[in-house]
């Protein structure tokens, strides 16, 4: 893995340093730990475990969306 040199403000450095604490972690490890990669919604939901109330609301919203229908609107150019 390659390395890059970046410039950060003193405030940013202090925050990173506090997150790092006295551990042997590198600043790169601190950044990777506290800025996780983007996850899919399904992955996030798996972390929370089953949620019957949420499942019920999603099902209800889905039913409502299926019942809704588009209606035709007639725009009169002379009006």
Biopython code that builds the backbone (N, CA, C, O; Angstrom):
import numpy as np
from Bio.PDB.StructureBuilder import StructureBuilder

atoms = [
    (1, "UNK", "N", (0.852, -1.175, 0.000)),
    (1, "UNK", "CA", (0.000, 0.000, 0.000)),
    (1, "UNK", "C", (0.894, 1.232, 0.000)),
    (1, "UNK", "O", (1.855, 1.311, 0.765)),
    (2, "UNK", "N", (0.572, 2.190, -0.861)),
    (2, "UNK", "CA", (1.356, 3.416, -0.965)),
    (2, "UNK", "C", (1.009, 4.400, 0.133)),
    (2, "UNK", "O", (0.097, 4.180, 0.930)),
    (3, "UNK", "N", (1.750, 5.483, 0.155)),
    (3, "UNK", "CA", (1.477, 6.539, 1.133)),
    (3, "UNK", "C", (1.346, 7.868, 0.410)),
    (3, "UNK", "O", (1.841, 8.036, -0.705)),
    (4, "UNK", "N", (0.678, 8.803, 1.055)),
    (4, "UNK", "CA", (0.503, 10.153, 0.534)),
    (4, "UNK", "C", (0.802, 11.131, 1.655)),
    (4, "UNK", "O", (0.582, 10.835, 2.829)),
    (5, "UNK", "N", (1.295, 12.271, 1.292)),
    (5, "UNK", "CA", (1.501, 13.342, 2.256)),
    (5, "UNK", "C", (0.351, 14.326, 2.107)),
    (5, "UNK", "O", (0.052, 14.781, 1.003)),
    (6, "UNK", "N", (-0.300, 14.654, 3.235)),
    (6, "UNK", "CA", (-1.404, 15.610, 3.198)),
    (6, "UNK", "C", (-1.129, 16.720, 4.200)),
    (6, "UNK", "O", (-0.351, 16.550, 5.139)),
    (7, "UNK", "N", (-1.773, 17.843, 3.988)),
    (7, "UNK", "CA", (-1.694, 18.952, 4.942)),
    (7, "UNK", "C", (-3.036, 19.064, 5.638)),
    (7, "UNK", "O", (-4.081, 19.055, 4.988)),
    (8, "UNK", "N", (-3.009, 19.169, 6.954)),
    (8, "UNK", "CA", (-4.237, 19.365, 7.725)),
    (8, "UNK", "C", (-4.000, 20.512, 8.701)),
    (8, "UNK", "O", (-2.865, 20.844, 9.045)),
    (9, "UNK", "N", (-5.097, 21.098, 9.128)),
    (9, "UNK", "CA", (-4.975, 22.208, 10.076)),
    (9, "UNK", "C", (-4.524, 21.677, 11.436)),
    (9, "UNK", "O", (-4.608, 20.480, 11.708)),
    (10, "UNK", "N", (-4.049, 22.582, 12.276)),
    (10, "UNK", "CA", (-3.644, 22.192, 13.629)),
    (10, "UNK", "C", (-4.819, 21.604, 14.402)),
    (10, "UNK", "O", (-4.657, 20.644, 15.155)),
    (11, "UNK", "N", (-6.023, 22.195, 14.210)),
    (11, "UNK", "CA", (-7.209, 21.671, 14.903)),
    (11, "UNK", "C", (-7.508, 20.236, 14.470)),
    (11, "UNK", "O", (-7.820, 19.385, 15.303)),
    (12, "UNK", "N", (-7.412, 19.971, 13.170)),
    (12, "UNK", "CA", (-7.659, 18.623, 12.671)),
    (12, "UNK", "C", (-6.622, 17.651, 13.222)),
    (12, "UNK", "O", (-6.957, 16.527, 13.595)),
    (13, "UNK", "N", (-5.385, 18.076, 13.273)),
    (13, "UNK", "CA", (-4.320, 17.227, 13.820)),
    (13, "UNK", "C", (-4.593, 16.907, 15.287)),
    (13, "UNK", "O", (-4.423, 15.765, 15.715)),
    (14, "UNK", "N", (-5.014, 17.902, 16.054)),
    (14, "UNK", "CA", (-5.307, 17.683, 17.472)),
    (14, "UNK", "C", (-6.452, 16.690, 17.656)),
    (14, "UNK", "O", (-6.396, 15.827, 18.533)),
    (15, "UNK", "N", (-7.485, 16.813, 16.830)),
    (15, "UNK", "CA", (-8.613, 15.871, 16.923)),
    (15, "UNK", "C", (-8.164, 14.452, 16.602)),
    (15, "UNK", "O", (-8.513, 13.509, 17.311)),
    (16, "UNK", "N", (-7.390, 14.304, 15.533)),
    (16, "UNK", "CA", (-6.883, 12.971, 15.178)),
    (16, "UNK", "C", (-6.012, 12.415, 16.301)),
    (16, "UNK", "O", (-6.092, 11.236, 16.645)),
    (17, "UNK", "N", (-5.193, 13.273, 16.852)),
    (17, "UNK", "CA", (-4.283, 12.857, 17.916)),
    (17, "UNK", "C", (-5.064, 12.396, 19.148)),
    (17, "UNK", "O", (-4.694, 11.416, 19.795)),
    (18, "UNK", "N", (-6.154, 13.115, 19.469)),
    (18, "UNK", "CA", (-6.983, 12.704, 20.620)),
    (18, "UNK", "C", (-7.660, 11.363, 20.347)),
    (18, "UNK", "O", (-7.753, 10.518, 21.238)),
    (19, "UNK", "N", (-8.133, 11.168, 19.112)),
    (19, "UNK", "CA", (-8.753, 9.888, 18.765)),
    (19, "UNK", "C", (-7.739, 8.751, 18.852)),
    (19, "UNK", "O", (-8.066, 7.644, 19.278)),
    (20, "UNK", "N", (-6.529, 9.033, 18.453)),
    (20, "UNK", "CA", (-5.464, 8.029, 18.468)),
    (20, "UNK", "C", (-5.093, 7.668, 19.900)),
    (20, "UNK", "O", (-4.868, 6.502, 20.222)),
    (21, "UNK", "N", (-5.032, 8.691, 20.756)),
    (21, "UNK", "CA", (-4.666, 8.458, 22.157)),
    (21, "UNK", "C", (-3.273, 7.870, 22.253)),
    (21, "UNK", "O", (-2.456, 8.036, 21.347)),
    (22, "UNK", "N", (-3.001, 7.178, 23.358)),
    (22, "UNK", "CA", (-1.661, 6.627, 23.558)),
    (22, "UNK", "C", (-1.431, 5.294, 22.839)),
    (22, "UNK", "O", (-0.405, 4.645, 23.047)),
    (23, "UNK", "N", (-2.380, 4.886, 21.998)),
    (23, "UNK", "CA", (-2.268, 3.579, 21.340)),
    (23, "UNK", "C", (-1.136, 3.577, 20.314)),
    (23, "UNK", "O", (-0.557, 4.614, 19.988)),
    (24, "UNK", "N", (-0.846, 2.388, 19.825)),
    (24, "UNK", "CA", (0.185, 2.232, 18.793)),
    (24, "UNK", "C", (-0.391, 2.361, 17.384)),
    (24, "UNK", "O", (0.296, 2.082, 16.402)),
    (25, "UNK", "N", (-1.677, 2.791, 17.284)),
    (25, "UNK", "CA", (-2.302, 2.933, 15.964)),
    (25, "UNK", "C", (-1.633, 4.070, 15.197)),
    (25, "UNK", "O", (-1.218, 5.073, 15.778)),
    (26, "UNK", "N", (-1.538, 3.896, 13.901)),
    (26, "UNK", "CA", (-1.043, 4.977, 13.056)),
    (26, "UNK", "C", (-2.199, 5.932, 12.784)),
    (26, "UNK", "O", (-3.361, 5.595, 13.011)),
    (27, "UNK", "N", (-1.869, 7.125, 12.296)),
    (27, "UNK", "CA", (-2.938, 8.057, 11.937)),
    (27, "UNK", "C", (-3.793, 7.473, 10.815)),
    (27, "UNK", "O", (-5.002, 7.701, 10.786)),
    (28, "UNK", "N", (-3.198, 6.733, 9.903)),
    (28, "UNK", "CA", (-3.970, 6.078, 8.842)),
    (28, "UNK", "C", (-4.990, 5.114, 9.441)),
    (28, "UNK", "O", (-6.139, 5.077, 9.003)),
    (29, "UNK", "N", (-4.578, 4.339, 10.437)),
    (29, "UNK", "CA", (-5.492, 3.393, 11.078)),
    (29, "UNK", "C", (-6.624, 4.124, 11.790)),
    (29, "UNK", "O", (-7.765, 3.660, 11.779)),
    (30, "UNK", "N", (-6.321, 5.257, 12.406)),
    (30, "UNK", "CA", (-7.349, 6.054, 13.079)),
    (30, "UNK", "C", (-8.369, 6.554, 12.056)),
    (30, "UNK", "O", (-9.576, 6.459, 12.281)),
    (31, "UNK", "N", (-7.887, 7.080, 10.944)),
    (31, "UNK", "CA", (-8.785, 7.590, 9.898)),
    (31, "UNK", "C", (-9.666, 6.469, 9.356)),
    (31, "UNK", "O", (-10.872, 6.653, 9.190)),
    (32, "UNK", "N", (-9.071, 5.309, 9.078)),
    (32, "UNK", "CA", (-9.857, 4.183, 8.559)),
    (32, "UNK", "C", (-10.868, 3.670, 9.582)),
    (32, "UNK", "O", (-11.970, 3.262, 9.215)),
    (33, "UNK", "N", (-10.503, 3.690, 10.849)),
    (33, "UNK", "CA", (-11.410, 3.219, 11.899)),
    (33, "UNK", "C", (-12.623, 4.128, 12.034)),
    (33, "UNK", "O", (-13.746, 3.644, 12.180)),
    (34, "UNK", "N", (-12.412, 5.434, 11.989)),
    (34, "UNK", "CA", (-13.496, 6.378, 12.242)),
    (34, "UNK", "C", (-14.188, 6.884, 10.985)),
    (34, "UNK", "O", (-15.124, 7.679, 11.080)),
    (35, "UNK", "N", (-13.756, 6.448, 9.821)),
    (35, "UNK", "CA", (-14.434, 6.806, 8.580)),
    (35, "UNK", "C", (-14.671, 5.525, 7.780)),
    (35, "UNK", "O", (-14.001, 5.275, 6.778)),
    (36, "UNK", "N", (-15.628, 4.722, 8.234)),
    (36, "UNK", "CA", (-15.866, 3.438, 7.570)),
    (36, "UNK", "C", (-16.346, 3.611, 6.134)),
    (36, "UNK", "O", (-16.872, 4.659, 5.760)),
    (37, "UNK", "N", (-16.156, 2.570, 5.346)),
    (37, "UNK", "CA", (-16.617, 2.584, 3.960)),
    (37, "UNK", "C", (-18.132, 2.630, 3.926)),
    (37, "UNK", "O", (-18.810, 2.225, 4.870)),
    (38, "UNK", "N", (-18.649, 3.138, 2.806)),
    (38, "UNK", "CA", (-20.088, 3.205, 2.622)),
    (38, "UNK", "C", (-20.656, 1.782, 2.613)),
    (38, "UNK", "O", (-20.070, 0.872, 2.026)),
    (39, "UNK", "N", (-21.800, 1.607, 3.269)),
    (39, "UNK", "CA", (-22.451, 0.294, 3.319)),
    (39, "UNK", "C", (-23.796, 0.364, 2.610)),
    (39, "UNK", "O", (-24.392, 1.430, 2.456)),
    (40, "UNK", "N", (-24.248, -0.798, 2.189)),
    (40, "UNK", "CA", (-25.584, -0.903, 1.620)),
    (40, "UNK", "C", (-26.595, -0.831, 2.763)),
    (40, "UNK", "O", (-26.282, -1.186, 3.900)),
    (41, "UNK", "N", (-27.807, -0.368, 2.457)),
    (41, "UNK", "CA", (-28.848, -0.285, 3.459)),
    (41, "UNK", "C", (-29.105, -1.649, 4.089)),
    (41, "UNK", "O", (-29.326, -1.738, 5.296)),
    (42, "UNK", "N", (-29.079, -2.704, 3.295)),
    (42, "UNK", "CA", (-29.333, -4.050, 3.816)),
    (42, "UNK", "C", (-28.270, -4.447, 4.848)),
    (42, "UNK", "O", (-28.581, -5.132, 5.823)),
    (43, "UNK", "N", (-27.017, -4.019, 4.640)),
    (43, "UNK", "CA", (-25.956, -4.323, 5.602)),
    (43, "UNK", "C", (-26.170, -3.583, 6.920)),
    (43, "UNK", "O", (-25.941, -4.130, 7.999)),
    (44, "UNK", "N", (-26.609, -2.340, 6.815)),
    (44, "UNK", "CA", (-26.865, -1.557, 8.024)),
    (44, "UNK", "C", (-28.027, -2.152, 8.810)),
    (44, "UNK", "O", (-27.964, -2.269, 10.034)),
    (45, "UNK", "N", (-29.089, -2.526, 8.095)),
    (45, "UNK", "CA", (-30.255, -3.101, 8.770)),
    (45, "UNK", "C", (-29.919, -4.421, 9.455)),
    (45, "UNK", "O", (-30.465, -4.724, 10.515)),
    (46, "UNK", "N", (-29.021, -5.211, 8.856)),
    (46, "UNK", "CA", (-28.609, -6.474, 9.480)),
    (46, "UNK", "C", (-27.933, -6.229, 10.825)),
    (46, "UNK", "O", (-28.078, -7.029, 11.749)),
    (47, "UNK", "N", (-27.191, -5.119, 10.937)),
    (47, "UNK", "CA", (-26.513, -4.802, 12.187)),
    (47, "UNK", "C", (-27.504, -4.508, 13.310)),
    (47, "UNK", "O", (-27.205, -4.758, 14.477)),
    (48, "UNK", "N", (-28.689, -3.976, 12.969)),
    (48, "UNK", "CA", (-29.696, -3.663, 13.972)),
    (48, "UNK", "C", (-30.528, -4.873, 14.354)),
    (48, "UNK", "O", (-31.174, -4.873, 15.402)),
    (49, "UNK", "N", (-30.521, -5.884, 13.536)),
    (49, "UNK", "CA", (-31.315, -7.073, 13.812)),
    (49, "UNK", "C", (-32.769, -6.874, 13.414)),
    (49, "UNK", "O", (-33.142, -5.816, 12.906)),
    (50, "UNK", "N", (-33.594, -7.901, 13.648)),
    (50, "UNK", "CA", (-35.003, -7.837, 13.263)),
    (50, "UNK", "C", (-35.729, -6.682, 13.961)),
    (50, "UNK", "O", (-35.487, -6.401, 15.134)),
    (51, "UNK", "N", (-36.616, -6.025, 13.225)),
    (51, "UNK", "CA", (-37.400, -4.930, 13.772)),
    (51, "UNK", "C", (-38.814, -5.035, 13.204)),
    (51, "UNK", "O", (-39.104, -4.472, 12.149)),
    (52, "UNK", "N", (-39.695, -5.758, 13.903)),
    (52, "UNK", "CA", (-41.055, -5.974, 13.394)),
    (52, "UNK", "C", (-41.818, -4.672, 13.132)),
    (52, "UNK", "O", (-42.584, -4.597, 12.171)),
    (53, "UNK", "N", (-41.624, -3.655, 13.962)),
    (53, "UNK", "CA", (-42.343, -2.394, 13.765)),
    (53, "UNK", "C", (-41.908, -1.730, 12.466)),
    (53, "UNK", "O", (-42.742, -1.224, 11.716)),
    (54, "UNK", "N", (-40.610, -1.729, 12.199)),
    (54, "UNK", "CA", (-40.103, -1.140, 10.957)),
    (54, "UNK", "C", (-40.602, -1.932, 9.752)),
    (54, "UNK", "O", (-41.030, -1.351, 8.755)),
    (55, "UNK", "N", (-40.547, -3.249, 9.847)),
    (55, "UNK", "CA", (-41.020, -4.099, 8.748)),
    (55, "UNK", "C", (-42.493, -3.826, 8.456)),
    (55, "UNK", "O", (-42.902, -3.761, 7.297)),
    (56, "UNK", "N", (-43.282, -3.667, 9.508)),
    (56, "UNK", "CA", (-44.702, -3.401, 9.349)),
    (56, "UNK", "C", (-44.930, -2.064, 8.662)),
    (56, "UNK", "O", (-45.770, -1.962, 7.768)),
    (57, "UNK", "N", (-44.182, -1.027, 9.074)),
    (57, "UNK", "CA", (-44.365, 0.279, 8.424)),
    (57, "UNK", "C", (-43.930, 0.273, 6.981)),
    (57, "UNK", "O", (-44.543, 0.948, 6.154)),
    (58, "UNK", "N", (-42.883, -0.473, 6.651)),
    (58, "UNK", "CA", (-42.440, -0.567, 5.261)),
    (58, "UNK", "C", (-43.501, -1.273, 4.427)),
    (58, "UNK", "O", (-43.796, -0.850, 3.310)),
    (59, "UNK", "N", (-44.076, -2.348, 4.966)),
    (59, "UNK", "CA", (-45.125, -3.066, 4.248)),
    (59, "UNK", "C", (-46.349, -2.180, 4.030)),
    (59, "UNK", "O", (-46.940, -2.192, 2.950)),
    (60, "UNK", "N", (-46.729, -1.412, 5.050)),
    (60, "UNK", "CA", (-47.886, -0.521, 4.937)),
    (60, "UNK", "C", (-47.626, 0.560, 3.882)),
    (60, "UNK", "O", (-48.497, 0.850, 3.061)),
    (61, "UNK", "N", (-46.444, 1.146, 3.906)),
    (61, "UNK", "CA", (-46.106, 2.181, 2.915)),
    (61, "UNK", "C", (-46.118, 1.592, 1.513)),
    (61, "UNK", "O", (-46.565, 2.242, 0.568)),
    (62, "UNK", "N", (-45.633, 0.372, 1.374)),
    (62, "UNK", "CA", (-45.622, -0.288, 0.076)),
    (62, "UNK", "C", (-47.052, -0.511, -0.425)),
    (62, "UNK", "O", (-47.345, -0.285, -1.599)),
    (63, "UNK", "N", (-47.937, -0.954, 0.467)),
    (63, "UNK", "CA", (-49.348, -1.159, 0.083)),
    (63, "UNK", "C", (-49.982, 0.165, -0.357)),
    (63, "UNK", "O", (-50.692, 0.216, -1.362)),
    (64, "UNK", "N", (-49.723, 1.222, 0.396)),
    (64, "UNK", "CA", (-50.286, 2.535, 0.056)),
    (64, "UNK", "C", (-49.786, 3.021, -1.299)),
    (64, "UNK", "O", (-50.549, 3.589, -2.080)),
    (65, "UNK", "N", (-48.506, 2.799, -1.575)),
    (65, "UNK", "CA", (-47.946, 3.231, -2.860)),
    (65, "UNK", "C", (-48.573, 2.460, -4.011)),
    (65, "UNK", "O", (-48.822, 3.021, -5.078)),
    (66, "UNK", "N", (-48.828, 1.164, -3.793)),
    (66, "UNK", "CA", (-49.444, 0.365, -4.855)),
    (66, "UNK", "C", (-50.886, 0.798, -5.108)),
    (66, "UNK", "O", (-51.360, 0.745, -6.243)),
    (67, "UNK", "N", (-51.592, 1.230, -4.043)),
    (67, "UNK", "CA", (-52.984, 1.661, -4.195)),
    (67, "UNK", "C", (-53.090, 3.011, -4.905)),
    (67, "UNK", "O", (-54.057, 3.267, -5.622)),
    (68, "UNK", "N", (-52.111, 3.851, -4.705)),
    (68, "UNK", "CA", (-52.146, 5.181, -5.308)),
    (68, "UNK", "C", (-52.049, 5.044, -6.822)),
    (68, "UNK", "O", (-51.300, 4.213, -7.336)),
    (69, "UNK", "N", (-52.794, 5.846, -7.507)),
    (69, "UNK", "CA", (-52.729, 5.785, -8.968)),
    (69, "UNK", "C", (-52.473, 7.183, -9.514)),
    (69, "UNK", "O", (-52.824, 8.193, -8.903)),
    (70, "UNK", "N", (-51.870, 7.200, -10.649)),
    (70, "UNK", "CA", (-51.633, 8.465, -11.316)),
    (70, "UNK", "C", (-52.955, 8.913, -11.921)),
    (70, "UNK", "O", (-53.727, 8.091, -12.416)),
    (71, "UNK", "N", (-53.213, 10.191, -11.883)),
    (71, "UNK", "CA", (-54.419, 10.677, -12.519)),
    (71, "UNK", "C", (-54.041, 11.634, -13.628)),
    (71, "UNK", "O", (-53.024, 12.326, -13.567)),
    (72, "UNK", "N", (-54.874, 11.654, -14.626)),
    (72, "UNK", "CA", (-54.608, 12.490, -15.787)),
    (72, "UNK", "C", (-55.120, 13.893, -15.515)),
    (72, "UNK", "O", (-56.229, 14.077, -15.012)),
    (73, "UNK", "N", (-54.300, 14.882, -15.851)),
    (73, "UNK", "CA", (-54.701, 16.269, -15.679)),
    (73, "UNK", "C", (-54.730, 16.911, -17.053)),
    (73, "UNK", "O", (-53.770, 16.820, -17.817)),
    (74, "UNK", "N", (-55.849, 17.564, -17.357)),
    (74, "UNK", "CA", (-56.002, 18.208, -18.649)),
    (74, "UNK", "C", (-55.679, 19.687, -18.485)),
    (74, "UNK", "O", (-56.400, 20.412, -17.799)),
    (75, "UNK", "N", (-54.600, 20.133, -19.110)),
    (75, "UNK", "CA", (-54.221, 21.540, -19.075)),
    (75, "UNK", "C", (-54.831, 22.223, -20.279)),
    (75, "UNK", "O", (-54.521, 21.892, -21.424)),
    (76, "UNK", "N", (-55.681, 23.156, -20.016)),
    (76, "UNK", "CA", (-56.330, 23.896, -21.098)),
    (76, "UNK", "C", (-55.455, 25.094, -21.445)),
    (76, "UNK", "O", (-55.222, 25.962, -20.603)),
    (77, "UNK", "N", (-54.979, 25.142, -22.663)),
    (77, "UNK", "CA", (-54.074, 26.207, -23.101)),
    (77, "UNK", "C", (-54.779, 27.557, -23.130)),
    (77, "UNK", "O", (-54.127, 28.596, -23.039)),
    (78, "UNK", "N", (-56.117, 27.553, -23.257)),
    (78, "UNK", "CA", (-56.868, 28.818, -23.342)),
    (78, "UNK", "C", (-57.205, 29.384, -21.973)),
    (78, "UNK", "O", (-57.642, 30.531, -21.875)),
    (79, "UNK", "N", (-57.019, 28.637, -20.957)),
    (79, "UNK", "CA", (-57.440, 29.100, -19.629)),
    (79, "UNK", "C", (-56.459, 30.042, -19.005)),
    (79, "UNK", "O", (-56.679, 30.513, -17.889)),
]
sb = StructureBuilder()
sb.init_structure("model")
sb.init_model(0)
sb.init_chain("A")
sb.init_seg("    ")
for serial, (resi, resn, name, xyz) in enumerate(atoms, 1):
    if name == "N":
        sb.init_residue(resn, " ", resi, " ")
    sb.init_atom(name, np.array(xyz, "f"), 0.0, 1.0, " ", f" {name:<3s}", serial, name[0])
structure = sb.get_structure()
